[in-house]
Amino acid sequence: MSSEVLVSRPHYDSSAVAQGVQERDLSVKPDVPQPSSGSATAGYRSAKYGPAEWFSNYHSILQQAGTESHAARSIQRESKALHQETEAGTFKTQGEGTRLLGERLLEIHSWKSELQRYIEQLQADTESLLALKTRLEKALDASETPYAISTDNLSCRARRLGPDLVRDSVEEELVKEVDLIRSVQALLKRTTAQVVSQIKMNREVKQTLEMDWSDKYQAYNFDDHSGRHSNMSTDTRHHPSSATFQDQVCNCTSWTKFTQDNLNKAQQEEQTTHSLRLLVEQVLQDTTEDLEFQCSSVDRAFSRRVQELIEAKTQMETKLAQVLEQIGAQERNIVLLQQAIHNKEAPLRVAQSRLYLRSLRPNMELCRDQPQFSLEGEVRQIDATVAALQQQLSEARRSLSHLEESRITLEKDINCKTHSLFIERDKCMTHRKRYPAASKLLGY
């Protein structure tokens, strides 16, 4: 170290550096004599800087500090301006976000209220359809009674006897009634199936609206909670990943369209429900009127038929009384004829005995005299009278036989009419009094 020659450093003006004045070139001029570094002082030299180097280092430090101070003041001015600018921008952006959150809350509340209104309307429509479904089922059950009555009437009338087993207007009306009831039951079943299908559709749409309402309820709560956040809130935290774009995020147009489509579907189902309710009411009213009208037609046909049977039975009973009277008279006539024939036997025996005795006269006494002619004429007259009486007796007996046949026929037909009256009036018409009232057919 003692043998090394110290190299002098340039001189710096510290006051100039502090004032930012450009430095002068202080390098050592070649004509200025420099201190000597002879070997005589070698033992006293050390590895320290020289004065020029000290000044140079000193001035360099001052210059660097001044530069850094200037840069710091510039940064401080820029930081203050940036702070003021960003502070205002942050407050403005935060206020805008709060305002937009408020508007979003109003929009969500509006849609949520609309969804709630349609949900309640769908619930009311579904309940009304359930009531109509119950009415349809009751009306279908009530139609079984007319069907049982009509089929029972047909079965009972099939047990009519003889000539009364006829396909009359009553049977035609009963067959029409049975066909009508079957048609009504088929219509009620189809209508019930439509109501059940509509109830299912209403419930599906209602569930969709409820899910949408529930999502909006949660979104409203989140946005409401977000809107209440402020810089003084203690429950805020950093969530760096929350600002990244989410894959499943929809835009406002698709968000609005989704809810609007749900509401349109609900409105469509509401209109369908209204039309179906009117249809069900009309179906119940029409079927009830048709069944009552046909019931009245059958009852009128039964009344006419019963009146016809009563009149026929009355006429037959009157005729039977006449026939019985004629039978009695004819029987008495036969007795008289038989008595008359019997009464002719004695005169005939007398006349024949006389002729016989006179035929025993001898020889020339066997003469055809007036007594002989008279007796012969008497016998012929009695024989003719007896023959006439016999003929009349035969006719009277045939007449009596015919009268008996008529009596039997009349009695059988009267029995048939009596049996038919029992079926028509006592069984069928009495059974038809159990026909359900209009309120039951309407499903109440």
Helices and strands as residue ranges (DSSP letters): H 14-19, G 39-44, H 51-157, G 162-164, H 169-228, G 240-243, H 252-358, G 363-365, H 370-421, I 422-429, H 430-432, H 438-441
